[in-house]
Amino acid sequence: MWLQDLQLRVSKDGIHSRRSYLRCVGATAAGFSTMGWMDSVRSEAAELRSRGMSCILLFLQGGFSQFESFDPKPGRETGGPTKSIPTVLPGVHIAENWPKLAERLDEMAIIRSMTSKENNHAPGVYLMHTGYGFNASVKYPTLGSIVACTIGDGELELPSFVSIGQGSKQSPGYLGAKFAPLSVQEPERFPRHLGLPAGIRGEDLERRLALLEKIDESYAQRGAAKIVADHRALYEASSKLVQSPGLKVFDLEEETGSMRDLYGRTPFGQGCLLARRLIETGVTFIEVNSGGFSASTNWDTHRDNFKSQKKLAGPIDQGISGLLTDLKQRGMLDKTLVIMMSEFGRTPTINAATGRDHYGRAFSVALAGGGVRGGQVIGATDEDGIDVISRPVTVPDLFCSFYHALKINPRTEFHTNGRPIPLVTDGEPVSELFT
C-alpha cells in the first residue's frame, strides 16, 4: 500500500499538489497516531528477532473441505465418494486427494477438532486472520501485521510482511500503514509495481523526495510533526526498497528448473517457492493465498464439491510438500512455522448440487515447523463429522498456539484510542502441539 503510494508520487507527472498531499496525510493520521505506545513493544523486539522465527501462512480461501482432506469419513453417507489413503503414520488415513502430504505427515500436526461459530466468508476470513470477530469500534490487525510488528527486522530493506495472491484484504488495523503487507499478485512474474517507475532515475527520486520533505516541513510546523515523521519514515523505507538490490529475491528465474518443478509450476507452487526465498532473505511473515490467484482456485465448492476439491488439491498438495521438503533440507523448518488453514470447513450434508456448504462447527487445520511436533493428529469428530467429540480447539486457542510457536507472548497488549487490547483475549496454546 505504502509502496504504491510512493510510486504514484514519483511518477512522470511529479508530486501531487500540496492540497492532495495534505488530504493523504490526514487520511492516514488515525493509523499513525496510535504508534506512541509501541516503545514497550520495541524494547522486546530485538530479543525476539534474535530467535530468528518466521511464519508462512498457506490460506485456502473459500473453505476447503475437511472430509476431502484431513478428516475423511469413507463408508458414511456424509463422507460421499471420497476414499481415504494410508499415511506414513500407522493407522492414520487422510483423503485420497493428498498423496504427497500423506508422505509428509510425520512433519505435520493435524488438528481435526477446530470449532467456530462463524459460517460466512468475510467475517470468517477476518476471524481466522486476526483471532477476533468484527468490531465496529476496533479495526484489528491481521496476523501478518502483528508478527511483522513484534519480530520483524526494521532494518531490512524488504518489508517484513509479504502477501502473495489477491485473496483476503489484509489490514494492519490499529498498527498503521507501516505494517501493511507488500502485495505480489503473480509470483511467477517479477512484480511490475516494484522498482522505480519507467523513466525515473535514482536522482529523480531523490530530487522529488527532497521537494516532498519541504512540503512535509511546512505541514509539521502547523502541529503535525508526529504524523509527518511517521509518514516520512514510510517514504524512506519505500525509496530504499525500490532501489534495493534485494529485489532480485522476487526473480524466480534464479532458481533451478528442478527446484521449480519440486514446488509445481502453478501459481500456488511458485508462491510457496517465493515464500521460501523471502524467508531466507529475512522477511518474517508471508501469506500465500491459494484462493486468490483466480476464480478457479477458490475453495467455495457449493457445487460439484468432490470433483472440485480433488482438482483444487493437486497444486496445493505438491506446493506444500515441496515447501516442507525444501525447508527441511535447508535446515529452516525448525524456525519457520507453516500454517495451512481456511476460514471454515464444509458441511457434512451434501446438497442437491453435489456440493457442501459452509461449516464452522467442526473443521481441520494443519501445522508444521516452528517447534511444532509433527506426526500426530489432535482431536476428533464423530463418525459422521458433525460434531467435535474430543479436544475441541477454538480460534483463540489456535492463535495462542501460533504466538507460542513464534515466541510471542499472546497476552502482549497494544493500545488504540487509549484502551489496551491483547493479542488474544482468551484461549490457551494447544499443548499437544509442543510436547
C-alpha positions as CSV (number, residue, x, y, z in Angstrom):
1,M,0.0,0.0,0.0
2,W,2.7,2.5,1.0
3,L,4.9,1.4,-1.9
4,Q,2.2,2.1,-4.5
5,D,1.6,5.5,-2.9
6,L,5.3,6.4,-3.2
7,Q,5.4,5.3,-6.9
8,L,2.4,7.4,-7.6
9,R,4.1,10.4,-6.2
10,V,7.3,10.0,-8.1
11,S,5.6,9.2,-11.5
12,K,6.4,11.3,-14.6
13,D,3.6,13.7,-13.6
14,G,5.6,14.7,-10.5
15,I,4.4,15.1,-6.9
16,H,0.7,15.8,-6.3
17,S,-0.4,19.2,-5.2
18,R,0.1,20.3,-1.6
19,R,-3.6,20.1,-1.1
20,S,-3.8,16.4,-2.3
21,Y,-0.8,15.6,-0.1
22,L,-2.4,17.0,3.0
23,R,-5.5,15.1,2.3
24,C,-3.5,11.9,2.1
25,V,-1.6,12.6,5.3
26,G,-4.8,13.4,7.1
27,A,-6.4,10.2,5.9
28,T,-3.6,8.1,7.4
29,A,-3.3,10.2,10.6
30,A,-5.6,7.9,12.6
31,G,-3.3,4.9,11.9
32,F,-0.1,6.7,12.8
33,S,-1.5,8.4,15.9
34,T,-1.7,5.1,17.7
35,M,2.0,4.4,17.4
36,G,3.3,6.1,20.5
37,W,2.5,3.1,22.7
38,M,5.0,0.9,20.8
39,D,8.0,1.8,22.8
40,S,7.3,-1.1,25.2
41,V,6.9,-3.5,22.2
42,R,10.1,-2.3,20.6
43,S,12.0,-2.9,23.9
44,E,11.4,-6.6,23.4
45,A,11.7,-6.7,19.7
46,A,15.5,-7.2,19.5
47,E,15.4,-10.2,21.7
48,L,12.5,-11.7,19.8
49,R,14.2,-11.1,16.4
50,S,17.4,-12.8,17.7
51,R,15.4,-16.0,17.9
52,G,15.1,-15.9,14.1
53,M,11.5,-17.1,13.9
54,S,9.3,-16.7,10.8
55,C,5.9,-17.8,9.6
56,I,4.4,-18.9,6.3
57,L,0.6,-18.9,6.2
58,L,-0.9,-21.0,3.4
59,F,-4.5,-19.9,3.3
60,L,-7.1,-21.9,1.3
61,Q,-9.7,-19.2,0.9
62,G,-13.3,-20.3,0.3
63,G,-13.4,-23.1,2.8
64,F,-11.5,-26.4,2.0
65,S,-13.3,-29.5,3.0
66,Q,-12.2,-31.5,6.0
67,F,-14.0,-34.5,4.5
68,E,-11.9,-34.3,1.3
69,S,-8.7,-33.6,3.2
70,F,-7.7,-34.5,6.8
71,D,-10.8,-36.0,8.2
72,P,-12.4,-38.3,5.6
73,K,-15.4,-40.4,6.5
74,P,-15.3,-43.3,3.9
75,G,-18.4,-45.5,4.0
76,R,-20.5,-42.9,5.7
77,E,-23.3,-41.0,3.9
78,T,-21.6,-37.7,5.0
79,G,-18.3,-38.9,3.5
80,G,-19.6,-39.1,0.0
81,P,-17.5,-40.9,-2.6
82,T,-14.1,-39.7,-1.2
83,K,-11.7,-42.6,-0.4
84,S,-9.0,-42.5,2.2
85,I,-5.4,-43.4,1.9
86,P,-2.8,-44.5,4.5
87,T,-0.1,-42.1,5.6
88,V,3.4,-42.5,7.0
89,L,1.7,-42.6,10.4
90,P,0.5,-46.0,11.4
91,G,-3.3,-46.1,11.5
92,V,-3.8,-42.6,10.2
93,H,-5.6,-42.0,6.9
94,I,-6.4,-38.9,5.0
95,A,-8.3,-38.2,1.8
96,E,-7.0,-39.6,-1.4
97,N,-6.7,-36.1,-2.8
98,W,-3.5,-35.5,-0.8
99,P,-1.0,-38.3,-1.6
100,K,2.2,-36.2,-1.3
101,L,1.2,-34.8,2.1
102,A,0.3,-38.3,3.2
103,E,4.0,-39.0,2.9
104,R,5.0,-35.9,4.8
105,L,2.6,-36.3,7.7
106,D,5.4,-37.2,10.1
107,E,6.3,-33.5,9.9
108,M,2.8,-32.2,10.3
109,A,0.3,-31.9,13.1
110,I,-3.3,-32.2,12.1
111,I,-6.0,-30.6,14.3
112,R,-9.3,-32.3,13.4
113,S,-11.2,-30.6,16.1
114,M,-11.3,-26.9,15.2
115,T,-14.6,-25.3,16.0
116,S,-16.0,-21.8,15.4
117,K,-19.5,-20.2,15.2
118,E,-18.7,-18.3,12.0
119,N,-20.1,-19.6,8.8
120,N,-19.8,-16.6,6.5
121,H,-16.8,-15.8,4.3
122,A,-15.9,-12.2,5.1
123,P,-16.2,-12.5,8.9
124,G,-14.7,-16.0,8.8
125,V,-11.6,-14.8,6.9
126,Y,-11.4,-11.8,9.3
127,L,-11.6,-14.2,12.3
128,M,-9.0,-16.6,11.0
129,H,-6.6,-13.7,10.2
130,T,-7.0,-11.7,13.4
131,G,-8.3,-14.0,16.1
132,Y,-11.2,-11.6,16.6
133,G,-14.7,-11.1,15.3
134,F,-15.8,-7.9,13.6
135,N,-16.0,-5.0,15.9
136,A,-17.3,-1.6,14.8
137,S,-15.1,0.3,17.3
138,V,-11.8,-1.5,16.7
139,K,-10.0,-2.5,13.5
140,Y,-7.9,-5.5,14.5
141,P,-4.6,-6.1,12.7
142,T,-4.1,-9.2,10.6
143,L,-1.7,-11.9,11.9
144,G,1.0,-10.9,9.4
145,S,1.0,-7.3,10.7
146,I,1.2,-8.5,14.3
147,V,4.2,-10.7,13.5
148,A,5.9,-8.0,11.4
149,C,5.4,-5.5,14.2
150,T,6.7,-7.8,17.0
151,I,9.5,-9.8,15.5
152,G,10.1,-8.2,12.1
153,D,13.5,-6.7,11.2
154,G,13.1,-3.0,11.0
155,E,16.5,-2.6,9.3
156,L,15.6,-4.9,6.4
157,E,15.1,-3.1,3.1
158,L,12.4,-5.5,2.2
159,P,9.1,-5.3,4.2
160,S,8.6,-7.8,7.0
161,F,5.2,-8.9,5.6
162,V,4.5,-10.1,2.1
163,S,1.2,-11.3,0.7
164,I,1.2,-13.5,-2.4
165,G,-2.1,-13.8,-4.3
166,Q,-5.0,-11.5,-4.3
167,G,-7.1,-13.3,-1.7
168,S,-8.1,-11.7,1.6
169,K,-7.9,-8.0,2.1
170,Q,-5.5,-7.8,4.9
171,S,-5.3,-4.8,7.1
172,P,-2.7,-3.7,9.6
173,G,-5.6,-2.2,11.6
174,Y,-4.6,0.0,14.5
175,L,-0.9,-0.8,13.9
176,G,-0.9,1.7,11.0
177,A,0.2,1.5,7.4
178,K,3.8,0.7,8.3
179,F,2.8,-2.9,8.9
180,A,0.6,-3.4,5.9
181,P,1.7,-6.2,3.6
182,L,3.6,-5.8,0.3
183,S,1.3,-7.5,-2.2
184,V,2.5,-9.7,-5.0
185,Q,-0.2,-10.9,-7.4
186,E,1.7,-13.2,-9.7
187,P,4.7,-14.9,-8.1
188,E,5.8,-16.4,-11.5
189,R,6.5,-12.9,-12.8
190,F,8.7,-10.2,-11.4
191,P,6.2,-7.7,-9.8
192,R,5.7,-4.7,-12.0
193,H,5.0,-2.4,-9.1
194,L,8.4,-3.0,-7.6
195,G,11.4,-1.0,-8.6
196,L,11.4,2.6,-10.0
197,P,8.7,3.6,-12.5
198,A,9.8,3.6,-16.1
199,G,11.8,6.8,-17.0
200,I,12.6,7.6,-13.3
201,R,16.2,7.5,-12.2
202,G,17.6,7.4,-8.7
203,E,18.5,11.1,-8.8
204,D,14.9,11.9,-10.0
205,L,13.6,10.1,-6.9
206,E,15.9,11.9,-4.6
207,R,15.0,15.3,-6.0
208,R,11.3,14.7,-5.7
209,L,11.6,13.3,-2.2
210,A,13.5,16.5,-1.3
211,L,10.6,18.5,-2.6
212,L,8.2,16.4,-0.6
213,E,10.3,17.0,2.5
214,K,9.9,20.7,2.1
215,I,6.1,20.2,1.9
216,D,6.3,18.0,5.0
217,E,8.2,20.6,6.9
218,S,5.5,23.2,6.3
219,Y,2.8,20.8,7.5
220,A,4.9,19.8,10.5
221,Q,5.2,23.4,11.7
222,R,1.4,23.6,11.8
223,G,1.2,21.0,14.5
224,A,1.5,17.7,12.6
225,A,5.2,16.9,13.5
226,K,4.4,13.3,14.6
227,I,2.2,12.5,11.6
228,V,4.9,13.9,9.3
229,A,7.7,11.9,11.0
230,D,5.8,8.6,10.6
231,H,4.8,9.4,7.0
232,R,8.4,10.3,6.2
233,A,9.6,7.0,7.6
234,L,7.4,5.1,5.2
235,Y,8.7,7.1,2.2
236,E,12.3,6.5,3.3
237,A,11.6,2.7,3.6
238,S,9.9,2.7,0.2
239,S,12.6,4.6,-1.5
240,K,15.2,2.1,-0.2
241,L,13.0,-0.8,-1.4
242,V,12.5,0.4,-5.0
243,Q,16.3,0.9,-5.4
244,S,17.3,-2.2,-3.4
245,P,19.4,-5.0,-5.0
246,G,17.4,-7.3,-2.7
247,L,14.5,-7.1,-5.1
248,K,16.2,-9.9,-7.0
249,V,14.6,-12.2,-4.4
250,F,11.3,-11.9,-6.5
251,D,13.0,-13.3,-9.6
252,L,12.3,-17.0,-9.6
253,E,14.4,-17.4,-12.7
254,E,17.3,-17.6,-10.3
255,E,16.1,-21.0,-9.2
256,T,17.0,-24.2,-11.0
257,G,14.4,-25.9,-13.1
258,S,14.4,-28.9,-10.8
259,M,13.7,-26.7,-7.8
260,R,10.8,-25.0,-9.5
261,D,9.4,-28.4,-10.5
262,L,9.6,-29.6,-6.9
263,Y,7.0,-27.0,-6.0
264,G,5.0,-27.4,-9.1
265,R,4.7,-24.9,-12.0
266,T,1.5,-23.4,-10.7
267,P,0.8,-20.0,-9.1
268,F,0.4,-21.6,-5.7
269,G,3.5,-23.8,-6.0
270,Q,5.7,-20.9,-7.2
271,G,4.2,-18.7,-4.5
272,C,5.4,-21.3,-1.9
273,L,8.9,-21.2,-3.6
274,L,8.9,-17.4,-3.4
275,A,7.9,-17.6,0.3
276,R,11.0,-19.8,1.0
277,R,13.2,-17.3,-0.9
278,L,11.7,-14.4,1.2
279,I,12.2,-16.2,4.4
280,E,15.9,-16.8,3.5
281,T,16.2,-13.1,2.8
282,G,14.9,-12.1,6.3
283,V,11.2,-11.5,5.7
284,T,9.3,-12.5,8.8
285,F,5.8,-13.3,7.5
286,I,4.5,-14.5,4.2
287,E,1.0,-15.4,3.3
288,V,0.3,-17.4,0.1
289,N,-3.4,-17.4,-0.6
290,S,-4.4,-20.3,-2.8
291,G,-7.9,-18.9,-3.4
292,G,-6.5,-15.5,-4.6
293,F,-5.0,-16.4,-8.0
294,S,-8.2,-16.7,-9.9
295,A,-11.9,-17.7,-9.5
296,S,-11.0,-21.2,-10.4
297,T,-8.7,-21.5,-7.4
298,N,-11.3,-20.6,-4.8
299,W,-12.4,-23.4,-2.4
300,D,-16.1,-22.4,-2.1
301,T,-17.5,-25.7,-3.5
302,H,-21.3,-25.3,-3.2
303,R,-21.5,-27.3,-6.5
304,D,-19.6,-30.4,-7.7
305,N,-17.7,-30.5,-4.4
306,F,-16.0,-33.8,-5.0
307,K,-14.6,-33.1,-8.4
308,S,-13.7,-29.5,-7.5
309,Q,-11.9,-30.4,-4.2
310,K,-9.8,-33.0,-5.9
311,K,-8.8,-30.7,-8.7
312,L,-8.0,-27.9,-6.3
313,A,-6.0,-30.1,-4.0
314,G,-3.4,-31.2,-6.6
315,P,-1.4,-28.0,-6.9
316,I,-1.6,-27.4,-3.1
317,D,-0.5,-30.9,-2.3
318,Q,2.6,-30.5,-4.4
319,G,3.3,-27.0,-3.3
320,I,3.2,-27.6,0.4
321,S,5.0,-30.9,0.1
322,G,7.8,-29.2,-1.9
323,L,7.9,-26.4,0.7
324,L,8.3,-28.7,3.6
325,T,10.9,-30.8,1.8
326,D,12.9,-27.7,0.8
327,L,12.7,-26.0,4.2
328,K,13.9,-29.2,6.0
329,Q,16.8,-29.8,3.6
330,R,18.0,-26.2,4.2
331,G,17.7,-26.5,7.9
332,M,15.0,-23.8,8.0
333,L,11.9,-25.8,9.1
334,D,12.5,-25.7,12.9
335,K,12.4,-21.9,12.9
336,T,9.6,-21.5,10.3
337,L,6.1,-22.0,11.4
338,V,4.0,-23.3,8.4
339,I,0.2,-22.9,8.8
340,M,-2.4,-24.5,6.4
341,M,-5.9,-23.4,7.1
342,S,-9.1,-21.8,5.7
343,E,-11.9,-19.7,7.1
344,F,-14.1,-22.8,7.9
345,G,-14.8,-26.3,6.7
346,R,-17.7,-27.8,4.6
347,T,-21.0,-29.3,5.8
348,P,-21.4,-33.0,6.5
349,T,-24.6,-32.8,4.4
350,I,-24.3,-32.9,0.7
351,N,-26.6,-30.5,-1.1
352,A,-28.7,-31.0,-4.3
353,A,-25.9,-29.7,-6.4
354,T,-23.5,-32.3,-5.1
355,G,-21.8,-29.6,-3.1
356,R,-21.0,-28.8,0.5
357,D,-21.9,-25.6,2.2
358,H,-20.1,-23.5,4.9
359,Y,-19.4,-25.2,8.2
360,G,-17.5,-23.8,11.2
361,R,-18.8,-26.3,13.8
362,A,-16.0,-28.8,13.1
363,F,-13.1,-28.5,10.6
364,S,-9.4,-29.1,10.2
365,V,-6.1,-27.1,10.4
366,A,-2.6,-28.3,9.8
367,L,0.7,-27.0,11.2
368,A,4.4,-27.8,10.7
369,G,7.8,-26.5,11.7
370,G,8.4,-23.7,14.2
371,G,8.8,-26.2,17.1
372,V,5.5,-28.0,16.4
373,R,5.7,-31.7,17.0
374,G,4.8,-33.4,13.7
375,G,3.5,-36.8,13.2
376,Q,0.3,-36.5,15.2
377,V,-3.5,-36.0,14.9
378,I,-5.1,-33.8,17.6
379,G,-8.8,-34.1,18.4
380,A,-11.6,-35.9,16.6
381,T,-15.1,-35.6,15.2
382,D,-17.9,-38.1,15.5
383,E,-18.3,-40.9,12.9
384,D,-20.3,-38.6,10.6
385,G,-18.1,-35.5,11.1
386,I,-20.9,-33.4,12.5
387,D,-19.5,-32.6,16.0
388,V,-16.2,-32.4,17.7
389,I,-16.1,-35.2,20.3
390,S,-12.6,-34.8,21.7
391,R,-10.1,-32.0,22.3
392,P,-12.1,-29.0,20.8
393,V,-9.8,-26.2,19.7
394,T,-11.2,-22.7,19.4
395,V,-9.8,-19.9,17.2
396,P,-8.3,-18.1,20.3
397,D,-6.6,-21.4,21.2
398,L,-5.2,-21.6,17.7
399,F,-3.9,-18.1,17.8
400,C,-2.3,-18.6,21.2
401,S,-0.5,-21.6,19.6
402,F,0.7,-19.5,16.7
403,Y,2.2,-16.9,19.0
404,H,3.7,-19.6,21.3
405,A,5.5,-21.2,18.4
406,L,6.8,-17.8,17.3
407,K,7.9,-17.0,20.9
408,I,5.5,-14.1,21.1
409,N,3.6,-13.6,24.4
410,P,-0.1,-13.9,23.4
411,R,-1.1,-11.6,26.3
412,T,1.0,-8.8,24.9
413,E,-1.1,-5.6,24.9
414,F,-1.3,-3.0,22.2
415,H,-3.1,0.3,22.7
416,T,-5.5,2.2,20.5
417,N,-7.7,5.1,21.4
418,G,-6.4,4.8,25.0
419,R,-7.6,1.2,25.5
420,P,-5.4,-1.9,25.9
421,I,-6.0,-4.8,23.5
422,P,-4.2,-8.1,24.0
423,L,-3.2,-10.2,21.0
424,V,-5.6,-12.9,22.2
425,T,-8.3,-12.2,24.8
426,D,-8.7,-15.8,26.0
427,G,-7.7,-19.3,25.0
428,E,-4.5,-21.3,25.6
429,P,-1.9,-22.8,23.4
430,V,-2.7,-26.4,22.3
431,S,-0.1,-28.1,24.5
432,E,0.0,-31.3,22.4
433,L,1.5,-29.3,19.5
434,F,4.7,-28.7,21.5
435,T,5.1,-31.8,23.7
